[in-house]
Amino acid sequence: MAILVIREPSTTEQISQMEAAFAGTMIKLAIDVARGILAGGGALHADCEQALLEDGSRQEDVWGADWYPQTREVGFESLINIRPRQQNFGMEVQDPALREQIEAIVRFLLEVS
C-alpha cells in the first residue's frame, strides 16, 4: 500500500496507487486544511495522518476523509476526527465550513478529469 502526500493535482497513476488498498472502491485520506495538502492510500486514516505529521503538518489541522473515485463523493467519517478539544465530538466532521474546506481540497487534488 502506497501512502502518498499530494501537493499538486494528482495523476491517474497516483490515484491507482492510492486506490490499491481498497481495490479501487475508496481512498482513505488525511487532509491538512492549513496547508491545502493531503495524504492518501493507507489502510487507516491514522496511517495517512502520520504521513502528514512526518511531513510537518500540525495535528489540529489534519482531518480524516474518504474519496470514492467511482462516484466522486467525499466521506467525512474517521476515528481521527473525534476531537472534543476542537468541538468535534464524533467521527464525522461536524462543522459545515470545515467540511466545505476539506471537500474543496480533496476535489482539487484528486478529481482527475
C-alpha positions in Angstrom: 0.0 0.0 0.0 1.4 3.3 -1.0 0.7 6.3 1.1 1.3 9.4 -1.0 1.5 13.0 0.1 -0.3 15.0 -2.6 0.5 18.7 -3.0 -0.5 19.2 -6.7 -3.4 17.8 -8.6 -2.9 14.1 -8.8 -2.1 11.9 -11.8 -4.1 8.8 -12.8 -1.1 6.7 -11.7 -1.1 8.3 -8.2 -4.9 7.6 -7.9 -4.3 4.0 -8.9 -1.6 3.6 -6.3 -3.8 5.0 -3.5 -6.9 3.0 -4.6 -5.0 -0.3 -4.3 -5.6 -0.6 -0.6 -9.4 -0.9 -1.2 -9.4 -2.4 -4.7 -10.4 0.8 -6.3 -13.6 1.4 -4.3 -12.2 4.2 -2.0 -9.2 6.0 -0.8 -8.7 6.8 2.9 -7.3 10.3 3.3 -5.9 12.7 5.8 -6.3 16.4 4.8 -4.2 19.3 6.2 -6.6 22.1 5.8 -4.0 24.7 6.7 -1.5 23.6 4.1 -4.0 22.5 1.4 -2.4 19.1 1.0 -3.5 15.5 1.7 -2.1 12.1 2.2 -3.9 9.0 0.9 -3.7 5.4 0.3 -3.3 3.8 3.7 -5.4 1.1 5.3 -6.2 3.5 8.1 -6.8 7.3 8.2 -4.2 7.3 11.0 -1.6 6.0 8.6 -2.3 8.9 6.3 -2.3 11.3 9.3 1.1 10.1 10.4 2.5 10.7 6.9 1.3 14.3 7.1 2.7 14.8 10.6 6.1 13.5 9.5 5.8 16.0 6.6 5.4 18.9 9.0 1.7 19.2 9.5 0.2 20.1 12.8 -2.2 17.5 14.2 -5.0 20.1 14.8 -5.0 20.9 11.1 -5.3 17.3 9.9 -8.8 15.7 9.4 -9.8 12.3 8.1 -12.0 11.8 5.0 -12.6 9.3 2.2 -12.7 9.7 -1.6 -14.9 7.4 -3.6 -13.4 7.7 -7.2 -16.3 5.9 -9.0 -19.0 8.3 -7.6 -16.7 11.3 -7.0 -18.0 11.6 -3.5 -16.3 12.7 -0.3 -17.0 11.0 3.0 -16.2 12.8 6.3 -16.1 10.0 8.8 -12.9 8.9 10.6 -11.8 8.0 14.1 -9.1 10.7 13.8 -11.9 13.3 13.7 -13.0 12.6 17.3 -11.7 15.8 18.9 -13.6 17.2 21.8 -11.0 20.0 22.3 -11.8 21.2 18.8 -15.6 20.8 19.4 -15.9 17.8 17.1 -17.4 15.1 19.3 -18.0 12.3 16.7 -16.3 10.5 13.9 -17.9 12.8 11.3 -16.7 16.3 10.7 -19.5 18.4 12.1 -18.5 22.0 11.1 -20.1 22.7 7.7 -17.4 25.3 6.8 -14.7 22.8 7.6 -16.4 20.1 5.5 -16.5 22.6 2.6 -12.8 23.3 3.0 -12.0 19.6 3.2 -14.1 18.8 0.1 -12.6 21.6 -1.9 -9.0 20.4 -1.2 -10.0 16.8 -2.0 -11.7 17.7 -5.3 -8.8 20.0 -6.3 -6.2 17.4 -5.7 -8.0 14.1 -6.6 -10.7 14.8 -9.1 -8.8 13.7 -12.2 -10.6 14.7 -15.5 
